[in-house]
Each structure stands twice: as C-alpha cells, then as structure tokens.
Amino acid sequence: MAKISGSKIIVECLLEQGVDTVFGYPGGAILNLYDELYKNQDKIRHILTSHEQGASHAADGYARASGKVGVCLATSGPGATNLVTGIASAYMDSIPMVAITCNVGNSLLGKDSFQEVDISGIVMPITKYSFIVKDGNKLADTIRRAFKIAVTGRPGPVLIDITKDVTGDSFEYEYKEPEKISPKADVSEEDILEAVSLIRASKKPYVLVGGGAILSEASEELRTFVSKIDAPVADTLMGKGAFDGSDPKYTGMVGMHGSKTSNLGITECDLLIVIGARFSDRVIGNAKKFAKNAKILHIDVDAAEISKNIKAHYSLVGDARLILRKLNSRLDPLHHDEWIAHIERLKDMYPIRTNKQGLTGEYIIETIDKKTKDDTIICTEVGQHQMWAAQFYKFKHPRTLITSGGLGTMGYGLGASIGAKVAEPDKTVVNIAGDGCFRMNMNEIATATRYDIPIIQVVINNHVLGMVRQWQNLFYGKRYSQTILRDKVDFVKLAEAMGARAKKVTTKEEFDAAFDEALKSNTTFVIDCEIDSDEKVFPMVSPGAAISDAFDEKDLKLHPVK
C-alpha cells in the first residue's frame, strides 16, 4: 500500500472510475490538484472553461451525451459557488455528475478565511449527497462512494469538498476496482401480472415517456412495448428521443407547448402508462383535470415520485428497462384499431401550424432537422427556441436532445454542447439559443475555439426575451417590462473576436447557405439569425388551465385570452 499525496489519490480514483475528461477552472485552494493534473495530462484531459458555470454545464452535457458520469472542478469560495446553477440543473434532470471543489485548510475552516465558503452545505438541497473531506485517510473511499451514489437508482449530482491540506499531505492508497452497479426492479410477479391485466383491459391506452426511459437505456424495450399494446405515444421534453419522433404512433410532446393531439388524447384515454416521468407542472397543467378519464400506471425508479403530483392507481418501482422487459415477456399483441384511428384523426385536425413567411424559428429548426443526420446532438438554451426545437426537430434516438428541463437554465446550452462534443467527437453538435440566453454565457465560445471544438451555435435572435415577452403579450396587457434587448451588440463580431467563424442571416436562403457552410467547416461556427420579435410558440396552455384547453394562433383570433 503506497503513501501518496491527497491530490494524487484524487487523480488515481478518477482513473479507477474510468474518467478521461474533466472540466474546470483553477484557483488557490485547488492548486495541489491542478499540479497533479499537469503531471497526468496524458491520462486525463482537462478542459479549461471561461467560467465555472460553463464547466458544470459541460460536465452535465458530457454525461447526457455519453451516459457516463460528468466531472467538474472548481476552487473554493466564488469558484465553488459558480458551480451551483449547473449542479442544480443536473439535479432537476437526474444527471450523474461529480463536482470536486477544494476548500481552505482545516486550520482555517470556520474563520471566514479568504475565499472560504461552506459549499457542501450550500448544495445540500440540490445534490444526492455532499461531502467535505477533512481527513485524507477517508479521501479515496469518499470519491468512490460519490461515483456510486451518482449512478445508483435515480442518477444525480454529488459534490466532494476537500480541504487544501488534505490535497497536499500524504496518505496510504490502494487501487480498487470500481464496484459494478446493476439496475434493479424489485417488483413482484403479482404486481407485474396486475399491470398486464390492466393493460389488457384497456380500450384506449396511451403511453407517456419521460427522461427516465433515456437514463435507463430503455428505448428498445419501449418500442417493443408500444408495438405489443398498440398505443399512441407522447413524450415530455426530457423524454425526447426515447421513442422515435418519426414513428406513426408518435403524437408529439405533451403539456404547455405540447401538440393538441397529445393533450387531447391523454385527456380522453382510459389508461395512461407513464414511464420515467415526474408529472411536472408544465406537463400536467391543471392537476385536477389531467387525464381525468384514465387510470394511471406509473413506472419510475424513484418511489418518491409515485403519487407526488398526480395520483397513480398502479405503480411499478424500479429500472424502466427491466420492468418493460418483464411486461413484454407476459404480453401478447393487442389491437386498438378504433382508438388509433381516432388519434390519427386528431393529428389531421390539429397539426402544429407554422408561419411560412420569411425567416422564422420554426423554419430554422425544420431546416436543421432536414440537413443533419439522425445521430446529431441538439442542445438548447431555454425559451421559445427550446420549444420550437422540441416541436419541429424529429428526435429519433435517445441522448440526442440535451436541454435544461427542470431548472430551465438560460445560458446552459453552450457549455453543455461543448461537453457533448467532447463526449461524442464524431457526431455533429448544434446548440440552439435565443439572443437572451446566448448573452448569458457566450464567453464559452472562447473555450470551444481554444480546444478546436467544432460546435455549431445557432442564435435565434428576436432582440427580446421571447418567451417572457409572449407571456407579457398574452397575459400582461402587452407591457414589455425589461424584455426588449435591442442594443448595439454584434454577435458576429463578438464570435469572430473569440476565434470563431460567424455569419448573420436574415432570410431563409441565407440561413440555408450559412448552415451548409457550418456543417462543412469543422470549426466553431456561430450563425446569428434575425427573426421577428413577436413570433410566438403555439400551441399553448394558459397557466392553471387543463392541457385539453390548449390554443393556437387561430383559436386566439376567435377567442382572445382575457
């Protein structure tokens, strides 16, 4: 058993866990670890981001794209607190991440020392677990435990804060093989058979897929299940790609900006089978009116989600892939021809209408969809562009949409796209942003160019905070309080100053040409797309309304929102 520095123990433990890339930013308290990373740069690649928040989003995007644990590093004080938004984003969307921070030395803790902060206490509500390591003899086991916690059951972020003296002093270390974590579905045969009986008895079943189906790698089992029970399929924002968005049984996203077909179909169904979704308020609308005609069968790895927001009549707790395998093995093919025909009629009656005039958000997304391969990774920021991406890009595979769903973090996508491209270098990665979101963390363009990371950054620039303005337009008497961003910022010049190639476009033809150029360029490429300030996302459900009351622009002309 060798005696080595705490910093070397950290590096050795990362290597044990198969970590080959970390994202971070150095500082005084973490210098010992960065010195060790310098000595091991042939084994662990470090991506220096422009801001610690960018590092946490990059680790998150890396995890979502690869299915591995993402790792980010920061120093004490403001370095650590700058990770908080990224940690919270990962927590809300159940993304496995380990954040490592270093604090002041043991003798300085609790004395308001320079750049001292109780980061493990700060992140307690937004992590699966947070540690502070003051004893180097516990360091290796703490790191191993953190990685295990991050991936066990419902995934999520874990933070390890380590005092500076622990990183500098020497302790005994012995290599250990990482513990193999196997998914579990401890459901009884009786529960499975009861669910099968429920499915067989249904005349109008509907399947709602959430992010848990992606995290559990359940796409193949999901396709088999849907085929066997002959049911339409809707998804949440986080569930996109778990089921093929071009499949005839797919009806679109559900909820506030979901398709009318999905919202009406779920309202009419007699059995709603929910797989790995948590019934977010943006999905269910008015909880009292959600799926009011249906029995609900909820499949989820986290028992705490069962009946938390919507009462489940039946539940199966465990890994979605394993549970679907058990259900598939006991189900014979079912047929619901009348129900499927009815859903098809709803599709024909209520297509998502698009604005065909000029360069629009819808056109940009549809064009990206047509010009990219099925395995392209689409990242987004948060707002109108995010909803257009969900509505008009046909996600055919899991881990191809990377977006902040639960926390709704503006400034998330650019860092996440860097992490995704590092994780999947052979895939095209496109980040779609609004101008408001892009301004928040656009300094990460410098990170992409520093490391020659060829991402395509599309800015849907309407010169306003589009989604907030839409609410102000519909519900606040068109009082546009602090949502107009028209100023003298030139995104093309900014991008070029940071080393990227960039184009400004105002027409469909210009966008087509610019995106083709970006695809061929193999470099960081920014496209600034100017669209109308009043373009809106439809359909929409008013806050507090039932999802069946979704309206679009045509409805709005007939019945203005009061």
Buried (B, 14 or more C-beta within 10 A) or exposed (E): EEEBBBBBBBBBBBBBBEBEBBBBBBBBBBBBBBBBBEEBEEEBBBBBBBBBBBBBBBBBBBBBBBBBBBBBBBBBBEBBBBBBBBBBBBBBBBBBBBBBBBBBBEEBBEEEBEBBBBBBEBBEEBBBBBBBBBEBEBBBEBBBBBBBBBBBBBBBBBBBBBBBBBBBBEBEBEEEEEEEEEBEBEBEEEBBEBBBEBBEEBEBBBBBBBBBBBBBBBBEBBBBBBBBBBBBBBBBBBBBBBBBBEBEBBBBBBBBBBBBBBBBBBBBBBBBBBBBBBBBEBBBBBEEBBBEEBBBBBBBBBEEBBBBBBEBEBBBBBBBBBBBBBBBEBBEEBEBEEBBEBBBEBBEEBEBEBBEEEBBBBBBBBBBBEBBEEEBBBBBBBBBBBBBBBBBBBBBBBBBBBBBBBBBBBBBBBBBBBBBBBBBEEBBBBBBBBBBBBBBBBBBBBBBBBBEBBBBBBBBBBBBBBBBBBBBBBEEEEEBEEBEBEEEBEBBEBBBEBBBBBBBBBEBEBBBEBBEBBBEEEBBBBBBBBBBBEBBBBBBBBEEBBBBBBBBEEBBEEEEEE
